[in-house]
Amino acid sequence: MPYYVYILECENKALYTGITTDLKRRFAEHKAGQGGRYTRANPPVKICYSEKRPNRSKATKREIEIKKLSRMKKLELIKSR
């Protein structure tokens, strides 16, 4: 089952990174306050970036890589798509 690594822009302009099997459903969950703790306090505005991975393991590894990036590098990644 494919997974997606995604970056959300929150109301406070922060970038939130996560993984899911269904981008639309997960974004709706974040918007409804049912996502991660961070997005309950800082609601998301839009999905800025996503990439498909073949399984959970590869998606998690990529999520960790992205989370380690500086904000500037994340913005460059978003722009590259």
N, CA, C and O atoms as a GROMACS GRO file, in nm:
protein
  324
    1MET      N    1   0.084  -0.118   0.000
    1MET     CA    2   0.000   0.000   0.000
    1MET      C    3   0.089   0.124   0.000
    1MET      O    4   0.177   0.136   0.085
    2PRO      N    5   0.066   0.216  -0.093
    2PRO     CA    6   0.150   0.338  -0.098
    2PRO      C    7   0.117   0.434   0.017
    2PRO      O    8   0.004   0.441   0.066
    3TYR      N    9   0.219   0.506   0.057
    3TYR     CA   10   0.206   0.610   0.159
    3TYR      C   11   0.249   0.743   0.099
    3TYR      O   12   0.324   0.747   0.001
    4TYR      N   13   0.202   0.850   0.159
    4TYR     CA   14   0.239   0.985   0.116
    4TYR      C   15   0.306   1.057   0.231
    4TYR      O   16   0.260   1.052   0.345
    5VAL      N   17   0.414   1.125   0.200
    5VAL     CA   18   0.479   1.216   0.294
    5VAL      C   19   0.429   1.354   0.253
    5VAL      O   20   0.429   1.387   0.135
    6TYR      N   21   0.386   1.433   0.350
    6TYR     CA   22   0.328   1.563   0.316
    6TYR      C   23   0.379   1.673   0.408
    6TYR      O   24   0.424   1.648   0.520
    7ILE      N   25   0.370   1.795   0.357
    7ILE     CA   26   0.401   1.914   0.437
    7ILE      C   27   0.278   2.005   0.432
    7ILE      O   28   0.229   2.038   0.324
    8LEU      N   29   0.230   2.044   0.549
    8LEU     CA   30   0.118   2.137   0.561
    8LEU      C   31   0.171   2.274   0.602
    8LEU      O   32   0.268   2.284   0.677
    9GLU      N   33   0.106   2.378   0.553
    9GLU     CA   34   0.131   2.511   0.606
    9GLU      C   35   0.020   2.539   0.706
    9GLU      O   36  -0.098   2.523   0.674
   10CYS      N   37   0.056   2.580   0.826
   10CYS     CA   38  -0.040   2.609   0.931
   10CYS      C   39  -0.073   2.758   0.935
   10CYS      O   40  -0.004   2.839   0.874
   11GLU      N   41  -0.180   2.793   1.009
   11GLU     CA   42  -0.222   2.933   1.020
   11GLU      C   43  -0.109   3.024   1.068
   11GLU      O   44  -0.102   3.140   1.028
   12ASN      N   45  -0.022   2.971   1.154
   12ASN     CA   46   0.088   3.051   1.208
   12ASN      C   47   0.210   3.050   1.115
   12ASN      O   48   0.318   3.094   1.154
   13LYS      N   49   0.192   3.000   0.993
   13LYS     CA   50   0.296   2.993   0.889
   13LYS      C   51   0.399   2.882   0.913
   13LYS      O   52   0.495   2.870   0.837
   14ALA      N   53   0.380   2.802   1.017
   14ALA     CA   54   0.470   2.690   1.043
   14ALA      C   55   0.446   2.581   0.940
   14ALA      O   56   0.339   2.573   0.881
   15LEU      N   57   0.547   2.497   0.920
   15LEU     CA   58   0.538   2.384   0.829
   15LEU      C   59   0.532   2.255   0.911
   15LEU      O   60   0.620   2.230   0.993
   16TYR      N   61   0.431   2.174   0.888
   16TYR     CA   62   0.411   2.049   0.960
   16TYR      C   63   0.429   1.934   0.862
   16TYR      O   64   0.372   1.935   0.753
   17THR      N   65   0.508   1.834   0.900
   17THR     CA   66   0.535   1.719   0.814
   17THR      C   67   0.475   1.593   0.874
   17THR      O   68   0.484   1.570   0.994
   18GLY      N   69   0.414   1.510   0.789
   18GLY     CA   70   0.357   1.384   0.835
   18GLY      C   71   0.349   1.283   0.722
   18GLY      O   72   0.392   1.309   0.610
   19ILE      N   73   0.292   1.165   0.753
   19ILE     CA   74   0.269   1.061   0.653
   19ILE      C   75   0.126   1.012   0.662
   19ILE      O   76   0.062   1.024   0.767
   20THR      N   77   0.075   0.958   0.552
   20THR     CA   78  -0.061   0.904   0.547
   20THR      C   79  -0.077   0.815   0.426
   20THR      O   80   0.007   0.814   0.336
   21THR      N   81  -0.186   0.739   0.424
   21THR     CA   82  -0.221   0.661   0.305
   21THR      C   83  -0.325   0.735   0.221
   21THR      O   84  -0.349   0.698   0.106
   22ASP      N   85  -0.387   0.840   0.278
   22ASP     CA   86  -0.492   0.914   0.209
   22ASP      C   87  -0.480   1.063   0.243
   22ASP      O   88  -0.518   1.106   0.352
   23LEU      N   89  -0.426   1.140   0.149
   23LEU     CA   90  -0.400   1.283   0.175
   23LEU      C   91  -0.526   1.363   0.206
   23LEU      O   92  -0.527   1.441   0.300
   24LYS      N   93  -0.631   1.344   0.127
   24LYS     CA   94  -0.754   1.421   0.148
   24LYS      C   95  -0.815   1.392   0.284
   24LYS      O   96  -0.856   1.485   0.355
   25ARG      N   97  -0.821   1.264   0.322
   25ARG     CA   98  -0.877   1.227   0.451
   25ARG      C   99  -0.795   1.285   0.565
   25ARG      O  100  -0.849   1.341   0.660
   26ARG      N  101  -0.663   1.272   0.555
   26ARG     CA  102  -0.575   1.318   0.663
   26ARG      C  103  -0.581   1.470   0.678
   26ARG      O  104  -0.580   1.521   0.790
   27PHE      N  105  -0.587   1.542   0.566
   27PHE     CA  106  -0.598   1.688   0.573
   27PHE      C  107  -0.730   1.725   0.641
   27PHE      O  108  -0.733   1.816   0.725
   28ALA      N  109  -0.838   1.657   0.606
   28ALA     CA  110  -0.968   1.682   0.670
   28ALA      C  111  -0.961   1.655   0.820
   28ALA      O  112  -1.019   1.728   0.899
   29GLU      N  113  -0.890   1.549   0.858
   29GLU     CA  114  -0.873   1.519   1.001
   29GLU      C  115  -0.798   1.632   1.072
   29GLU      O  116  -0.838   1.675   1.180
   30HIS      N  117  -0.690   1.679   1.010
   30HIS     CA  118  -0.614   1.790   1.069
   30HIS      C  119  -0.704   1.913   1.083
   30HIS      O  120  -0.705   1.978   1.187
   31LYS      N  121  -0.781   1.945   0.978
   31LYS     CA  122  -0.869   2.061   0.980
   31LYS      C  123  -0.975   2.050   1.089
   31LYS      O  124  -1.015   2.150   1.149
   32ALA      N  125  -1.021   1.927   1.115
   32ALA     CA  126  -1.126   1.903   1.214
   32ALA      C  127  -1.070   1.890   1.356
   32ALA      O  128  -1.146   1.866   1.450
   33GLY      N  129  -0.938   1.908   1.372
   33GLY     CA  130  -0.878   1.898   1.505
   33GLY      C  131  -0.854   1.755   1.550
   33GLY      O  132  -0.832   1.731   1.668
   34GLN      N  133  -0.857   1.661   1.456
   34GLN     CA  134  -0.835   1.520   1.489
   34GLN      C  135  -0.699   1.470   1.444
   34GLN      O  136  -0.672   1.351   1.449
   35GLY      N  137  -0.615   1.561   1.399
   35GLY     CA  138  -0.482   1.523   1.353
   35GLY      C  139  -0.385   1.523   1.469
   35GLY      O  140  -0.422   1.492   1.582
   36GLY      N  141  -0.262   1.557   1.441
   36GLY     CA  142  -0.160   1.562   1.545
   36GLY      C  143  -0.186   1.674   1.645
   36GLY      O  144  -0.262   1.767   1.617
   37ARG      N  145  -0.124   1.666   1.759
   37ARG     CA  146  -0.140   1.767   1.865
   37ARG      C  147  -0.103   1.906   1.814
   37ARG      O  148  -0.170   2.004   1.845
   38TYR      N  149   0.002   1.913   1.735
   38TYR     CA  150   0.048   2.043   1.686
   38TYR      C  151  -0.059   2.110   1.600
   38TYR      O  152  -0.085   2.229   1.613
   39THR      N  153  -0.121   2.032   1.511
   39THR     CA  154  -0.220   2.092   1.421
   39THR      C  155  -0.354   2.119   1.490
   39THR      O  156  -0.437   2.192   1.436
   40ARG      N  157  -0.377   2.061   1.606
   40ARG     CA  158  -0.496   2.098   1.683
   40ARG      C  159  -0.480   2.240   1.735
   40ARG      O  160  -0.577   2.316   1.739
   41ALA      N  161  -0.359   2.276   1.775
   41ALA     CA  162  -0.331   2.410   1.827
   41ALA      C  163  -0.303   2.510   1.716
   41ALA      O  164  -0.325   2.630   1.733
   42ASN      N  165  -0.254   2.462   1.602
   42ASN     CA  166  -0.217   2.547   1.488
   42ASN      C  167  -0.280   2.489   1.362
   42ASN      O  168  -0.214   2.416   1.288
   43PRO      N  169  -0.406   2.519   1.337
   43PRO     CA  170  -0.477   2.456   1.225
   43PRO      C  171  -0.407   2.475   1.090
   43PRO      O  172  -0.350   2.581   1.063
   44PRO      N  173  -0.412   2.372   1.007
   44PRO     CA  174  -0.350   2.382   0.875
   44PRO      C  175  -0.434   2.464   0.778
   44PRO      O  176  -0.556   2.470   0.788
   45VAL      N  177  -0.365   2.528   0.684
   45VAL     CA  178  -0.430   2.608   0.582
   45VAL      C  179  -0.433   2.532   0.450
   45VAL      O  180  -0.535   2.530   0.381
   46LYS      N  181  -0.320   2.468   0.416
   46LYS     CA  182  -0.313   2.396   0.288
   46LYS      C  183  -0.204   2.292   0.290
   46LYS      O  184  -0.113   2.294   0.374
   47ILE      N  185  -0.214   2.199   0.195
   47ILE     CA  186  -0.108   2.101   0.172
   47ILE      C  187  -0.012   2.167   0.074
   47ILE      O  188  -0.050   2.200  -0.039
   48CYS      N  189   0.111   2.186   0.116
   48CYS     CA  190   0.211   2.254   0.033
   48CYS      C  191   0.290   2.157  -0.053
   48CYS      O  192   0.340   2.194  -0.160
   49TYR      N  193   0.302   2.033  -0.006
   49TYR     CA  194   0.394   1.939  -0.072
   49TYR      C  195   0.353   1.798  -0.036
   49TYR      O  196   0.307   1.771   0.074
   50SER      N  197   0.371   1.708  -0.131
   50SER     CA  198   0.354   1.565  -0.101
   50SER      C  199   0.437   1.484  -0.199
   50SER      O  200   0.464   1.526  -0.311
   51GLU      N  201   0.475   1.367  -0.154
   51GLU     CA  202   0.543   1.272  -0.241
   51GLU      C  203   0.502   1.131  -0.201
   51GLU      O  204   0.479   1.103  -0.084
   52LYS      N  205   0.492   1.045  -0.300
   52LYS     CA  206   0.446   0.908  -0.281
   52LYS      C  207   0.564   0.816  -0.251
   52LYS      O  208   0.670   0.828  -0.312
   53ARG      N  209   0.544   0.726  -0.156
   53ARG     CA  210   0.644   0.624  -0.121
   53ARG      C  211   0.575   0.488  -0.124
   53ARG      O  212   0.455   0.479  -0.099
   54PRO      N  213   0.649   0.381  -0.155
   54PRO     CA  214   0.586   0.250  -0.175
   54PRO      C  215   0.533   0.182  -0.048
   54PRO      O  216   0.446   0.096  -0.056
   55ASN      N  217   0.586   0.221   0.068
   55ASN     CA  218   0.540   0.156   0.192
   55ASN      C  219   0.564   0.248   0.312
   55ASN      O  220   0.627   0.354   0.300
   56ARG      N  221   0.514   0.207   0.427
   56ARG     CA  222   0.524   0.288   0.548
   56ARG      C  223   0.669   0.313   0.590
   56ARG      O  224   0.704   0.423   0.632
   57SER      N  225   0.751   0.211   0.580
   57SER     CA  226   0.890   0.223   0.620
   57SER      C  227   0.963   0.332   0.542
   57SER      O  228   1.031   0.416   0.601
   58LYS      N  229   0.948   0.330   0.411
   58LYS     CA  230   1.016   0.431   0.328
   58LYS      C  231   0.956   0.570   0.351
   58LYS      O  232   1.028   0.669   0.348
   59ALA      N  233   0.826   0.576   0.374
   59ALA     CA  234   0.762   0.705   0.402
   59ALA      C  235   0.811   0.762   0.534
   59ALA      O  236   0.838   0.882   0.544
   60THR      N  237   0.823   0.678   0.635
   60THR     CA  238   0.871   0.723   0.766
   60THR      C  239   1.015   0.773   0.757
   60THR      O  240   1.050   0.875   0.816
   61LYS      N  241   1.099   0.701   0.684
   61LYS     CA  242   1.238   0.744   0.668
   61LYS      C  243   1.245   0.879   0.598
   61LYS      O  244   1.325   0.965   0.637
   62ARG      N  245   1.162   0.898   0.496
   62ARG     CA  246   1.161   1.027   0.425
   62ARG      C  247   1.104   1.138   0.514
   62ARG      O  248   1.153   1.251   0.510
   63GLU      N  249   1.002   1.107   0.593
   63GLU     CA  250   0.946   1.205   0.686
   63GLU      C  251   1.055   1.254   0.782
   63GLU      O  252   1.065   1.374   0.808
   64ILE      N  253   1.134   1.164   0.835
   64ILE     CA  254   1.241   1.200   0.927
   64ILE      C  255   1.344   1.289   0.856
   64ILE      O  256   1.390   1.388   0.913
   65GLU      N  257   1.378   1.254   0.731
   65GLU     CA  258   1.472   1.337   0.654
   65GLU      C  259   1.419   1.479   0.639
   65GLU      O  260   1.493   1.576   0.660
   66ILE      N  261   1.292   1.491   0.604
   66ILE     CA  262   1.233   1.623   0.582
   66ILE      C  263   1.227   1.701   0.713
   66ILE      O  264   1.255   1.821   0.716
   67LYS      N  265   1.189   1.634   0.822
   67LYS     CA  266   1.179   1.703   0.951
   67LYS      C  267   1.314   1.759   0.996
   67LYS      O  268   1.318   1.857   1.070
   68LYS      N  269   1.423   1.698   0.954
   68LYS     CA  270   1.556   1.745   0.991
   68LYS      C  271   1.600   1.867   0.911
   68LYS      O  272   1.696   1.935   0.949
   69LEU      N  273   1.531   1.896   0.801
   69LEU     CA  274   1.567   2.010   0.717
   69LEU      C  275   1.535   2.142   0.785
   69LEU      O  276   1.442   2.150   0.866
   70SER      N  277   1.610   2.244   0.754
   70SER     CA  278   1.578   2.378   0.803
   70SER      C  279   1.453   2.427   0.732
   70SER      O  280   1.413   2.371   0.629
   71ARG      N  281   1.390   2.530   0.786
   71ARG     CA  282   1.272   2.588   0.722
   71ARG      C  283   1.304   2.630   0.578
   71ARG      O  284   1.225   2.608   0.487
   72MET      N  285   1.421   2.691   0.559
   72MET     CA  286   1.459   2.737   0.426
   72MET      C  287   1.469   2.620   0.328
   72MET      O  288   1.423   2.630   0.214
   73LYS      N  289   1.528   2.510   0.371
   73LYS     CA  290   1.541   2.392   0.285
   73LYS      C  291   1.403   2.331   0.255
   73LYS      O  292   1.379   2.284   0.144
   74LYS      N  293   1.313   2.334   0.354
   74LYS     CA  294   1.177   2.284   0.330
   74LYS      C  295   1.107   2.370   0.226
   74LYS      O  296   1.038   2.319   0.138
   75LEU      N  297   1.124   2.501   0.236
   75LEU     CA  298   1.062   2.591   0.138
   75LEU      C  299   1.119   2.567  -0.002
   75LEU      O  300   1.046   2.574  -0.101
   76GLU      N  301   1.249   2.539  -0.010
   76GLU     CA  302   1.311   2.507  -0.140
   76GLU      C  303   1.252   2.377  -0.195
   76GLU      O  304   1.226   2.366  -0.315
   77LEU      N  305   1.231   2.279  -0.108
   77LEU     CA  306   1.172   2.152  -0.149
   77LEU      C  307   1.031   2.175  -0.203
   77LEU      O  308   0.994   2.120  -0.307
   78ILE      N  309   0.954   2.256  -0.134
   78ILE     CA  310   0.818   2.289  -0.177
   78ILE      C  311   0.820   2.357  -0.313
   78ILE      O  312   0.742   2.323  -0.402
   79LYS      N  313   0.911   2.453  -0.330
   79LYS     CA  314   0.922   2.526  -0.457
   79LYS      C  315   0.962   2.435  -0.572
   79LYS      O  316   0.922   2.457  -0.686
   80SER      N  317   1.041   2.332  -0.543
   80SER     CA  318   1.093   2.244  -0.648
   80SER      C  319   0.982   2.160  -0.713
   80SER      O  320   1.003   2.104  -0.821
   81ARG      N  321   0.869   2.152  -0.650
   81ARG     CA  322   0.758   2.071  -0.705
   81ARG      C  323   0.664   2.156  -0.780
   81ARG      O  324   0.565   2.106  -0.834
   0.00000   0.00000   0.00000
